[in-house]
C-alpha cells in the first residue's frame, strides 16, 4: 500500500501524537543567547535547543537539550530539567557547568 493510503494515514496520526512540537522560538533564542554568553562562543559556533522526553524513571520527564558545535571542537550537549519555557539564566548556566 502507498504512503497516501490507509496505512499512511494511520502512520501520520501516530506520528502526530509522538512528535514534540517545536521549542518556543522566544525561549530558544534566550537559551541560545545565554549559552553563547556563558561559554564565550565565537560567532561561527552553532547552538541548537530542543526538548526531549526522557523514558528513564530517574529522569525528570521533559528536558531541554542544548547542543553546541564549533569548527575544530567536539560537539557538546547539555541537559537542563524541564521545558524550554521554564528555563532561567541560572538554570541554563548550571546545566552548562554540570556537563
C-alpha positions as a Python dict, from the first residue, in 0.01 Angstrom:
ca = {
    (1, 'X'): (0, 0, 0),
    (2, 'X'): (126, 353, -70),
    (3, 'X'): (213, 616, 189),
    (4, 'X'): (-102, 806, 97),
    (5, 'X'): (-331, 509, 167),
    (6, 'X'): (-492, 391, 490),
    (7, 'X'): (-158, 279, 635),
    (8, 'X'): (-2, 616, 557),
    (9, 'X'): (-291, 798, 725),
    (10, 'X'): (-261, 577, 1033),
    (11, 'X'): (114, 637, 1047),
    (12, 'X'): (65, 1014, 1018),
    (13, 'X'): (-186, 1008, 1307),
    (14, 'X'): (53, 804, 1521),
    (15, 'X'): (350, 1031, 1448),
    (16, 'X'): (148, 1342, 1526),
    (17, 'X'): (99, 1206, 1878),
    (18, 'X'): (466, 1111, 1921),
    (19, 'X'): (643, 1416, 1778),
    (20, 'X'): (707, 1701, 2016),
    (21, 'X'): (611, 2046, 1897),
    (22, 'X'): (895, 2282, 1818),
    (23, 'X'): (1053, 2468, 2107),
    (24, 'X'): (901, 2810, 2166),
    (25, 'X'): (1112, 3043, 1944),
    (26, 'X'): (1149, 3314, 2210),
    (27, 'X'): (1261, 3058, 2470),
    (28, 'X'): (1508, 2904, 2225),
    (29, 'X'): (1652, 3248, 2140),
    (30, 'X'): (1701, 3332, 2510),
    (31, 'X'): (1868, 2997, 2584),
    (32, 'X'): (2097, 3034, 2281),
    (33, 'X'): (2197, 3385, 2388),
    (34, 'X'): (2267, 3276, 2748),
    (35, 'X'): (2468, 2978, 2620),
    (36, 'X'): (2677, 3193, 2385),
    (37, 'X'): (2749, 3442, 2663),
    (38, 'X'): (2826, 3182, 2933),
    (39, 'X'): (3061, 2981, 2711),
    (40, 'X'): (3207, 3285, 2528),
    (41, 'X'): (3134, 3116, 2196),
    (42, 'X'): (3271, 3251, 1870),
    (43, 'X'): (3022, 3375, 1610),
    (44, 'X'): (3072, 3067, 1391),
    (45, 'X'): (2966, 2831, 1671),
    (46, 'X'): (2623, 2674, 1636),
    (47, 'X'): (2375, 2637, 1922),
    (48, 'X'): (2057, 2433, 1895),
    (49, 'X'): (1785, 2394, 2155),
    (50, 'X'): (1537, 2106, 2167),
    (51, 'X'): (1313, 1930, 2415),
    (52, 'X'): (1307, 1556, 2476),
    (53, 'X'): (1100, 1324, 2690),
    (54, 'X'): (1323, 1100, 2897),
    (55, 'X'): (1181, 750, 2935),
    (56, 'X'): (1417, 660, 3220),
    (57, 'X'): (1229, 662, 3555),
    (58, 'X'): (1521, 853, 3711),
    (59, 'X'): (1475, 1140, 3464),
    (60, 'X'): (1258, 1442, 3534),
    (61, 'X'): (1043, 1377, 3225),
    (62, 'X'): (1084, 1668, 2987),
    (63, 'X'): (1438, 1802, 2942),
    (64, 'X'): (1581, 2090, 2743),
    (65, 'X'): (1883, 1983, 2541),
    (66, 'X'): (2139, 2239, 2429),
    (67, 'X'): (2386, 2128, 2161),
    (68, 'X'): (2694, 2338, 2084),
    (69, 'X'): (2901, 2287, 1768),
    (70, 'X'): (3211, 2482, 1669),
    (71, 'X'): (3470, 2428, 1397),
    (72, 'X'): (3767, 2231, 1525),
    (73, 'X'): (3596, 2139, 1853),
    (74, 'X'): (3400, 1836, 1962),
    (75, 'X'): (3022, 1870, 1975),
    (76, 'X'): (2892, 1920, 2327),
    (77, 'X'): (2543, 1851, 2462),
    (78, 'X'): (2397, 1987, 2784),
    (79, 'X'): (2070, 1899, 2958),
    (80, 'X'): (1850, 2118, 3176),
    (81, 'X'): (1549, 1983, 3363),
    (82, 'X'): (1211, 2096, 3236),
    (83, 'X'): (1085, 2256, 2918),
    (84, 'X'): (1250, 2548, 2744),
    (85, 'X'): (966, 2771, 2868),
    (86, 'X'): (1070, 2730, 3234),
    (87, 'X'): (1443, 2779, 3183),
    (88, 'X'): (1611, 3074, 3352),
    (89, 'X'): (1962, 3203, 3303),
    (90, 'X'): (2083, 3043, 3632),
    (91, 'X'): (1931, 2705, 3534),
    (92, 'X'): (2097, 2715, 3192),
    (93, 'X'): (2432, 2821, 3338),
    (94, 'X'): (2412, 2538, 3594),
    (95, 'X'): (2345, 2288, 3314),
    (96, 'X'): (2642, 2420, 3118),
    (97, 'X'): (2871, 2383, 3422),
    (98, 'X'): (2743, 2035, 3516),
    (99, 'X'): (2843, 1872, 3187),
}
